[in-house]
Amino acid sequence: MTETVSTEPRTRAPGLLTVVGKLIRTDIRLIGRDSFLPGIALFSVGVAVLLRLALPWLVDQVKANPGIAVDVEALVPLLVGYLVVFEGATLGGMMIAFILLDERDDHTIDALLVTPVPTTYYIGYRILVAIAIAFAMVLVEMFIVGQAMIPLWQLLPVVAVASLMGAFSELFLVSFANNKVEGFAQLKVISTLGLLVLAAWFLPMPWQLLVGLFPPYWAVKAYWLAQAGDPNWGLALLVGAALMVGSLTYLTRRFTAVVYG
């Protein structure tokens, strides 16, 4: 019996570098045509510059007025933790989230379904880019602010765990929003939950643990503890990393089901 051998060429999946190169070019094109996306980065830098200028001035003003009973200097880590560590990472992920929503509107993702590009390449690239942008934004903002700094050996792991919030916000937005309008609505959800991080500063234990159900809280908590010289900052960071990885695993599966289901 003669075996029939197909003469049709086999479609091979492109290499990882080829896929990444194409995605980078697509991202550059999308960012270039949408002034909103680079505006997010400029906004983050603007917030950092404002904090650098305003915080020392505010502290000096309060010290010059003994009648003001608020210890503003003690609140500096609160503002840096919330506006830089939390919000900076959130905005970094938001940039990639809106690129994803653009790709959904342009049916770019639908086009990927009929190509040999592995799903893991695309999703993995999107997650890693969101984390990288969030890491860079938070680190740059911290050095711009220059207030309530912690040693570099503590700062880098804190920023690394905080940067997972970039992927968290990205996947949350694209998993629960179908377009940019809905994306802004979901962003309000994240911002509202972020206020819990701010409120946790004023809560005693064990009430803070309730806020800890929101995974991004722990990176901010680790920063606060490190800044205060508390040795438990590393434990808070490990808890945050574990919760973030678990959350990202769930959100990745949901994103895959929504886009490729």
Sequence and secondary structure as in RCSB ss.txt:
>XXXX:A:sequence
MTETVSTEPRTRAPGLLTVVGKLIRTDIRLIGRDSFLPGIALFSVGVAVLLRLALPWLVDQVKANPGIAVDVEAL
VPLLVGYLVVFEGATLGGMMIAFILLDERDDHTIDALLVTPVPTTYYIGYRILVAIAIAFAMVLVEMFIVGQAMI
PLWQLLPVVAVASLMGAFSELFLVSFANNKVEGFAQLKVISTLGLLVLAAWFLPMPWQLLVGLFPPYWAVKAYWL
AQAGDPNWGLALLVGAALMVGSLTYLTRRFTAVVYG
>XXXX:A:secstr
       S       HHHHHHHHHHHHHHHHHH THHHHHHHHHHHHHHHHHHHHHHHHHHHHT TT    HHHH
HHHHHIIIIIIHHHHHHHHHHHHHHHHHHHTTHHHHHHTSS  HHHHHHHHHHHHHHHHHHHHHHHHHHH SS  
 HHHHHHHHHHHTHHHHHHHHHHHHH SSHHHHHHHHHHHHHHHHHHHHHTT  TTTHHHHTTSTTHHHHHHHHH
HHTT TTHHHHHHHHHHHHHHHHHHHHHHHHHHHH 
